[in-house]
Structure formats: C-alpha cells, structure tokens
Amino acid sequence: MKKIASNVSKQIRDEALGAVAKRGVIQFRLDPNNIKLLYKLAGQNRKPVGRMVREWVLEKLTQKEFPKKNQDTNSIMRVMESLTDSYETLTSRVSKLEAKQNKRKK
C-alpha cells in the first residue's frame, strides 16, 4: 500500500512541477532587507529586479549544468542577456504599436 501511495504522491508532484514549469513563473520569499538590497543592486545595474534575478539564476544553473565549461558561462550569459534585452525591446515596441492601433480604431 505504501508503494502505491508513493507512486501517487510522485505523480502529483510531477504534475504540479509540470504546471509550474508551463506557467514559467516561480515565486519565493525574502526578508525585507534582502528585497531592498535586490532593488538597490538592480538600480545600480540599471536593470529591472526580475531580470537581474533571472540572470543570476540562469547563470547559476548554467554553472551547475556545465561545471567543466565554466569559462564559457560568461559568454553564454552575455548571449542570454542580449536575447533578454532584445525580447524586452520587442515587447515594448509591440505594446506601443498595439496602443497606436487601438487609438486609430476609436
């Protein structure tokens, strides 16, 4: 009976993980001082907090995934940052174009 419960539990965890991964959003808690520090560092780096944290997480994951290729981490991160910048620029442009189109329709 324990094995069946364990399999069901694993299946539920796998389904939950799949749902979180599909949504692409993860949440975590920090104490107020660390939150303030994150915003301060983001301001110093002239980046939105979410983007900066995402870059840090991706950098750490890359280091863990490719430990022997740690030298390449910086170049991978530069490419990822560039792609993120491009994506955010395109998203902003699309939003502006949509806003213009909506004004014309009115």
C-alpha positions as CSV (number, residue, x, y, z in Angstrom):
1,M,0.0,0.0,0.0
2,K,2.9,2.4,0.8
3,K,4.3,1.9,-2.7
4,I,1.0,2.8,-4.3
5,A,0.8,6.0,-2.1
6,S,4.4,6.8,-3.0
7,N,3.7,6.5,-6.7
8,V,0.5,8.6,-6.5
9,S,2.5,11.2,-4.5
10,K,5.2,11.2,-7.1
11,Q,2.7,11.6,-9.9
12,I,1.0,14.5,-8.1
13,R,4.4,16.2,-7.6
14,D,5.3,15.6,-11.3
15,E,2.0,17.1,-12.4
16,A,2.5,20.1,-10.1
17,L,6.0,20.7,-11.4
18,G,4.8,20.4,-15.0
19,A,2.1,23.1,-14.3
20,V,4.6,25.4,-12.7
21,A,7.1,24.9,-15.5
22,K,4.5,25.5,-18.1
23,R,3.4,28.8,-16.5
24,G,7.0,29.9,-16.4
25,V,6.6,31.8,-13.1
26,I,8.2,30.8,-9.8
27,Q,7.8,32.6,-6.5
28,F,9.9,32.8,-3.4
29,R,10.1,34.8,-0.2
30,L,12.9,37.1,1.0
31,D,13.2,39.2,4.1
32,P,12.7,42.9,3.7
33,N,16.4,43.8,3.9
34,N,17.3,41.4,1.1
35,I,14.5,42.8,-1.0
36,K,15.8,46.3,-0.5
37,L,19.3,45.1,-1.4
38,L,18.0,43.5,-4.6
39,Y,16.3,46.7,-5.7
40,K,19.4,48.7,-4.8
41,L,21.7,46.4,-6.9
42,A,19.2,46.4,-9.7
43,G,19.2,50.2,-9.7
44,Q,23.0,50.2,-9.7
45,N,23.0,47.8,-12.7
46,R,20.2,49.8,-14.4
47,K,18.1,46.6,-14.7
48,P,14.6,45.6,-13.6
49,V,14.9,43.5,-10.4
50,G,13.1,40.5,-12.1
51,R,15.5,40.5,-15.0
52,M,18.6,40.7,-12.7
53,V,17.4,37.8,-10.5
54,R,16.5,35.8,-13.6
55,E,20.1,36.3,-15.0
56,W,21.6,35.3,-11.7
57,V,19.5,32.1,-11.5
58,L,20.3,31.2,-15.2
59,E,24.0,31.9,-14.5
60,K,24.0,29.6,-11.5
61,L,22.0,26.9,-13.4
62,T,24.5,27.1,-16.3
63,Q,27.4,26.7,-13.9
64,K,25.8,23.6,-12.3
65,E,24.8,22.1,-15.7
66,F,28.2,22.6,-17.3
67,P,30.8,22.7,-14.5
68,K,33.7,21.9,-16.7
69,K,32.8,24.6,-19.2
70,N,32.6,27.3,-16.5
71,Q,34.8,29.5,-18.7
72,D,32.1,29.6,-21.3
73,T,29.5,30.7,-18.7
74,N,30.3,34.4,-19.2
75,S,29.8,34.2,-23.0
76,I,26.6,32.2,-22.6
77,M,25.3,34.8,-20.1
78,R,26.2,37.6,-22.5
79,V,24.2,35.9,-25.2
80,M,21.3,35.3,-22.8
81,E,21.4,39.0,-21.6
82,S,21.4,40.2,-25.2
83,L,18.4,37.9,-26.0
84,T,16.6,39.2,-23.0
85,D,17.3,42.8,-23.9
86,S,16.1,42.1,-27.5
87,Y,12.9,40.4,-26.2
88,E,12.1,43.2,-23.8
89,T,12.7,45.8,-26.6
90,L,10.4,43.9,-29.0
91,T,7.8,43.5,-26.3
92,S,7.8,47.2,-25.6
93,R,7.6,48.1,-29.4
94,V,4.7,45.7,-29.9
95,S,2.9,47.2,-26.9
96,K,3.3,50.7,-28.4
97,L,2.2,49.6,-31.8
98,E,-0.9,47.9,-30.3
99,A,-1.7,51.1,-28.4
100,K,-1.4,53.1,-31.6
101,Q,-3.7,50.7,-33.4
102,N,-6.3,50.8,-30.6
103,K,-6.3,54.6,-30.7
104,R,-6.9,54.6,-34.5
105,K,-9.8,52.2,-34.1
106,K,-11.5,54.6,-31.7
